[in-house]
């Protein structure tokens, strides 16, 4: 059973930065991030494959940076120039390296950006 453990969330002032981490119990094909704000649907944020391909949602391009440390099976999301609308629960999401149909989710971590 794959375990995903998020950390690094919290409260920050608008314009500030936070760095999220997602530690996995094994090597995975892709590791990425979703977020969900109250009253809104969950939306995709970014992802990194094991080969280093990185993709971002348009609303975070130029502000967020996704990365991955395969040695430690950990994904990161560096969030800069944070805005109040970035406030949400952020979820780590991953796909199995052996079977792309196997999807794993973290428990979610709160990010709150004050105005």
C-alpha positions in Angstrom: 0.0 0.0 0.0 1.4 3.4 -1.1 1.4 6.1 1.5 1.6 9.8 0.6 2.4 12.3 3.4 2.1 16.0 2.8 3.7 18.7 4.9 4.7 22.4 4.7 1.3 24.0 4.7 0.1 26.9 6.9 -0.8 30.5 7.0 1.0 33.2 5.0 0.5 36.8 4.0 -0.3 37.7 0.4 2.9 37.9 -1.6 4.6 35.4 0.6 5.8 31.8 0.0 5.3 28.3 1.1 6.9 25.0 0.2 4.8 21.8 0.2 6.4 18.4 0.4 4.9 15.0 -0.4 6.8 12.0 0.8 5.9 8.6 -0.8 6.6 5.1 0.5 7.9 4.0 -2.9 9.0 5.2 -6.3 6.0 6.4 -8.4 5.5 7.3 -12.1 4.0 10.7 -11.6 3.7 12.9 -8.5 1.6 16.0 -8.6 -0.7 18.4 -6.8 -4.4 19.3 -6.8 -6.2 21.8 -4.6 -9.8 22.4 -3.5 -11.2 25.6 -2.0 -14.4 25.7 0.0 -17.4 25.7 -2.4 -15.2 24.9 -5.4 -14.4 21.8 -7.3 -11.0 20.2 -6.9 -8.6 21.5 -9.6 -5.3 20.3 -10.9 -2.2 22.4 -10.1 1.0 20.7 -11.3 2.7 17.3 -11.8 6.2 15.8 -12.4 6.8 12.4 -14.0 9.6 10.2 -13.0 11.4 11.2 -16.1 11.3 14.9 -15.1 8.5 16.2 -17.3 6.8 19.0 -15.6 3.3 20.5 -16.3 1.5 23.4 -14.7 -2.0 24.8 -14.6 -2.2 28.2 -16.2 -3.2 30.0 -13.0 0.1 29.1 -11.3 2.6 29.4 -14.1 5.4 31.8 -13.2 4.5 31.6 -9.5 4.7 27.9 -8.5 7.5 25.4 -9.1 7.1 21.7 -9.0 10.1 19.4 -8.5 10.9 15.9 -7.4 13.6 14.1 -5.5 13.6 10.5 -6.7 16.2 9.4 -4.2 13.8 10.1 -1.4 10.5 9.5 -3.3 9.5 13.1 -2.5 7.7 15.7 -4.5 7.8 19.4 -3.8 5.7 22.4 -4.7 7.3 25.8 -4.2 4.6 28.5 -4.0 5.7 32.1 -4.5 3.7 35.3 -4.8 0.8 33.7 -3.1 -2.6 35.3 -3.5 -5.7 35.0 -1.3 -7.4 33.0 -4.1 -4.7 30.3 -3.6 -6.3 29.5 -0.3 -7.3 25.8 -0.4 -6.6 22.3 0.8 -3.7 21.0 -1.3 -3.6 17.3 -2.1 -0.6 15.2 -3.3 -1.6 12.8 -6.1 0.5 10.0 -7.6 0.3 7.2 -10.1 1.9 3.8 -9.9 5.1 3.2 -11.9 3.8 -0.4 -12.6 0.2 0.4 -13.4 -1.0 3.8 -14.5 -4.5 2.9 -13.4 -3.4 2.9 -9.7 -3.9 6.4 -8.3 -3.0 7.4 -4.8 -4.0 10.5 -2.8 -2.6 12.2 0.2 -4.8 13.4 3.1 -4.5 17.0 2.1 -2.9 20.0 3.8 -4.3 23.5 4.4 -2.8 26.5 2.8 -4.3 29.9 3.8 -3.2 33.2 2.3 -4.3 36.3 4.1 -5.0 39.6 2.4 
